Amino acid sequence: MMLFESRAIAKYVLRKYSKSAQIDLLREGNLQEAALVDAWTEVEAHTYLPAIAPIFYECVVYPARLGTSPNQKVVEESLEKFKKVLDVYEAHLSKNNYLYLAGDFFSFADLNHFPYTFYFMTTSHASLFDSYPSVKAWWGRLMARPSVKKISDGMVLRA
């Protein structure tokens, strides 16, 4: 078997080691929770990521790796798309009064949002989250987790 997609690889590892690690980020012990984790993982892959990725590349990767300035047209268009996505996240989190995307538990869905959002928050556009209090609070809870702090300490993009 050859796995090639990062989410599939991550799910494989989580399933393989979840019992020994006593961690169930996929919430497979509860069908409703597992369905919500799956749904928000799909939303991240098909909606959140396509909106935030161009901002990440233009504002973080290209300047660090290529020494180029961001293409402001691409950034502005992507910010408009990202705002629409954040509107959905804000409505979801505030309506359901959830601490995390799939409920009151940290899950694989939240974890998938971490890398791009982490780097987005290093850009001059990070203040966008101020307009979305529930999203900002969700991000704050994510960043306060010891495991996330440990990972983020090593996430330095080098030229």
N, C-alpha and C positions, 0 to 999 in steps of 0.2 A: 504494500500500500504506500502510495506517495501522496502526501498532503502538500498543498501548495498555497493555500489561502490562509492568511494570518488568523482570522477568526476561527476557521476550522481547526487549525493547529492548536490554538488556545483552548478551544472546547475539548479537543482530544486530551490535552494535558490535564485540564481540570477534571475531566471524567476519570482519567487514569489514576490521579492522585488525590481526589476529593475525600475518599474514605480514610486514607492514612493521614491526610492533613486536617481532617475534620472541618473542611471548608466546602460549602456548597454555593459557589458564586452563580451557578446556573439555576439554583432553587429547584432541582429535579425532584425533591421530595414533596413538592406541592404543585399540582398541575396548573392552578391559576397563576401562581407566582412565576412558574417556569414560562408560561405563555407570555406574561408581561415582560420578563427578561428577554425572551426571544423577540417580541415586538419592538422593544426599545433598542435592541441590538440592530435590528433591521432598519429602524428609523435613523440610527446613527450612520449606518453604512450607505443608505440611499438618499438621505436628506441632509443630515448635519455635516457629514464629511465633504460632500460636493460643494457645500456653501463655504465651509471654513478652510478647506485645503488651498484654494488659490491665494487666500490672504497669508497663510502660513508660508507658502513658497515665495510669494512676492516680498513679504516683509521680513522673513527669517532666513530661509534657505538661500535664495539667490544673492542677497547681500553678503551673507557669511561665506558662501562657497564661490561665488562668481564676482563678488565685489560690485554688483550692479545695484542701482536704485530701483525701488518698487515701481511697477507700472501702475500709476494711480488710477487709470481707467479700469483695469482689472480689479484692483482693490475696492474701488467704490462700487462697482457692479456686484462684487461678491459680498460686500458689507450689506447691500440692500437685500440680497438673497438670504444672508445669514440673519438679518433682523426678522424676516418672515419666519424663519425656522425657530428663532428664539421666542417669537410670539406664541408659537405652538407649545414650546417647552414651558414657558411661563404659565400659560393657561392650564396645562396639564398638572404642573407641580402645585399651583395655587388652588385649583379646583379640588384636587384630591388631597391636598394638605400632606403630600408625601415628603419624606426626608430625602429620598433618592428616587430615581426614575421609575423603578418598578414597584416601589412600596417603601416601607420604613426599614429597609435593609439594603446594604451595599451589595451590588451584584456585578456580574460580567457586563451588563449594559452600561453601568456607570464607568467601569474600568475602560471600556472601549472609547469613551469620550476623552479620556485623560491626555493622551499624547498631543493631539492637535490643539486642544484647549489650553494645555500648559504653555505651549509656545505662543499661542494667540495672546495669552495674558502677558507676554513679554513685549508685545508690540504697543505702539501708541494708540491702538484701537481698543485696548483692554477696558477702558471706561465705558464701552458699550454695555457691558454687563450691569452697570449702575442703573440702567433703564429697566432692568428685569430683576426685581428684588428676590423672587423665588429661585430664579436661576442662579443669581449671585450667591444666595444662601446655600444652595445645593453645591455649587463649586467650592464654597468655603468649607463645607463639611467634608467634601472629598479631599481637599488639600490639608485638612487637619488630621487625617488618618495617618498613623505612624508609618504604615507600609507605603503610602503615597509620598510622604515626606522623604522616606529613605530612597525611593526610586528617583524622585525629582532632584535630589542632591547630585546625582550623576548625569543629569540631562543637560549637558553643556554642548551646544553646537559649535564645533571648531571649524575654522577655515581650512 
